[in-house]
């Protein structure tokens, strides 16, 4: 006897129970999968944050690529000068989060910027402060960085 014929011969009570069991199984499977999925929030005790502020932008500023490297992780952000949301801005800030890594006090991180105007990479090295706050790096696109010595790498 095939499954369709068996289903037709079942009582209404049995059919309803089978459907409820399948629905409960589907809900239980999805609930355990969704409970394990978590997005990166950038919050918590073991999240290292670097806030990069690009300033000194003009109407002629080209696209700017910003790279932040901490330990073995690198985050990249592109400032697109043609983006209508950026029109008229003379500065923009990015928060780069590095969840799940332990950065010790005084440990070094690197922030590099490169513009499409000249394709030269300028890097600033900073050290993690002992304070429980994000690290701040200001990059003047018209000159040197406000956070120390400017290096070409």
C-alpha positions as CSV (number, residue, x, y, z in Angstrom):
1,X,0.0,0.0,0.0
2,X,1.4,3.4,-0.9
3,X,1.6,6.4,1.5
4,X,-1.2,8.4,-0.2
5,X,-3.7,5.5,0.1
6,X,-2.6,5.0,3.8
7,X,-3.1,8.7,4.5
8,X,-6.6,8.7,3.0
9,X,-7.6,5.8,5.1
10,X,-6.4,7.4,8.4
11,X,-8.8,9.0,10.8
12,X,-9.0,12.8,11.1
13,X,-7.5,12.5,14.6
14,X,-4.5,10.7,13.4
15,X,-4.0,13.1,10.5
16,X,-4.1,16.1,12.8
17,X,-1.6,14.5,15.2
18,X,0.9,13.7,12.4
19,X,0.7,17.3,11.1
20,X,1.2,18.7,14.7
21,X,4.2,16.4,15.2
22,X,5.8,17.6,12.0
23,X,5.1,21.3,12.9
24,X,6.6,20.8,16.3
25,X,9.7,19.1,14.9
26,X,10.2,22.0,12.4
27,X,9.8,24.6,15.1
28,X,12.1,22.8,17.5
29,X,14.9,22.4,14.9
30,X,14.7,26.1,13.9
31,X,14.6,27.3,17.5
32,X,17.9,25.5,18.3
33,X,19.6,26.8,15.1
34,X,18.4,30.4,15.6
35,X,19.4,30.4,19.2
36,X,23.0,29.6,18.3
37,X,23.4,32.3,15.6
38,X,24.7,35.6,16.8
39,X,25.8,38.6,14.8
40,X,28.9,40.6,15.6
41,X,27.7,43.4,17.9
42,X,31.1,45.0,18.8
43,X,30.1,44.9,22.4
44,X,31.4,42.9,25.3
45,X,34.5,42.6,27.5
46,X,36.9,41.2,24.8
47,X,36.3,43.7,22.0
48,X,39.1,46.0,20.9
49,X,37.8,49.2,19.2
50,X,39.7,51.7,17.1
51,X,37.9,54.9,16.0
52,X,39.5,56.4,12.9
53,X,38.6,59.9,12.0
54,X,39.5,61.2,8.5
55,X,39.5,65.0,8.4
56,X,40.8,67.7,6.0
57,X,38.6,66.5,3.1
58,X,37.8,68.8,0.3
59,X,35.7,68.6,-2.9
60,X,38.8,67.2,-4.6
61,X,39.4,64.4,-2.1
62,X,39.5,61.1,-3.9
63,X,38.5,57.7,-2.4
64,X,40.3,56.8,0.8
65,X,41.1,53.3,1.9
66,X,41.6,52.8,5.6
67,X,43.1,49.6,7.1
68,X,43.4,48.8,10.8
69,X,45.6,45.9,11.9
70,X,45.6,44.5,15.4
71,X,47.5,41.3,16.1
72,X,46.6,39.0,13.2
73,X,43.3,40.7,12.2
74,X,42.8,43.5,9.7
75,X,39.7,45.5,9.0
76,X,39.2,47.6,5.9
77,X,36.9,50.6,5.2
78,X,36.5,52.6,2.0
79,X,35.5,56.2,2.0
80,X,33.8,56.8,-1.3
81,X,33.9,60.5,-2.1
82,X,31.2,60.1,-4.8
83,X,28.7,58.8,-2.3
84,X,25.9,61.4,-1.9
85,X,25.7,60.7,1.8
86,X,29.3,62.1,2.1
87,X,28.6,65.3,0.2
88,X,29.8,68.4,2.1
89,X,31.5,66.5,4.9
90,X,35.0,67.7,5.9
91,X,35.4,64.7,8.3
92,X,34.2,61.2,8.7
93,X,34.7,58.6,11.5
94,X,34.7,54.8,11.4
95,X,34.6,52.4,14.3
96,X,36.6,49.3,13.7
97,X,35.8,46.5,16.1
98,X,37.9,43.4,16.8
99,X,35.8,41.0,18.9
100,X,37.3,38.0,20.6
101,X,40.9,39.2,20.9
102,X,42.7,40.2,24.0
103,X,44.9,43.3,23.4
104,X,47.3,43.9,26.3
105,X,48.1,47.4,27.6
106,X,50.9,48.9,25.4
107,X,50.4,46.4,22.6
108,X,50.8,48.0,19.2
109,X,48.2,48.4,16.4
110,X,48.6,50.0,13.0
111,X,46.3,52.3,11.0
112,X,47.1,52.9,7.4
113,X,45.4,55.1,4.8
114,X,45.8,55.3,1.1
115,X,44.1,57.7,-1.3
116,X,43.4,57.0,-5.0
117,X,44.9,60.4,-5.7
118,X,48.5,59.2,-5.3
119,X,48.3,55.6,-4.1
120,X,50.8,56.2,-1.3
121,X,50.1,54.4,1.9
122,X,50.6,56.3,5.1
123,X,50.7,54.4,8.4
124,X,50.4,55.4,12.0
125,X,51.3,53.1,14.8
126,X,49.6,53.3,18.2
127,X,49.6,51.5,21.4
128,X,46.7,50.2,23.4
129,X,46.1,52.5,26.4
130,X,45.5,51.1,29.8
131,X,42.1,52.9,29.9
132,X,38.9,50.9,29.2
133,X,37.9,52.9,26.1
134,X,38.3,52.7,22.4
135,X,41.5,53.9,20.8
136,X,41.2,57.1,18.7
137,X,43.3,57.9,15.6
138,X,42.9,61.2,13.7
139,X,44.2,61.2,10.1
140,X,44.6,64.6,8.4
141,X,44.3,63.9,4.7
142,X,45.9,67.2,3.9
143,X,49.0,66.6,6.0
144,X,50.4,64.5,8.8
145,X,48.4,62.5,11.4
146,X,47.6,64.0,14.8
147,X,48.6,60.8,16.6
148,X,52.3,60.8,16.2
149,X,54.9,60.1,13.6
150,X,53.8,59.5,10.0
151,X,55.4,56.7,8.2
152,X,55.4,55.5,4.6
153,X,55.2,51.8,4.3
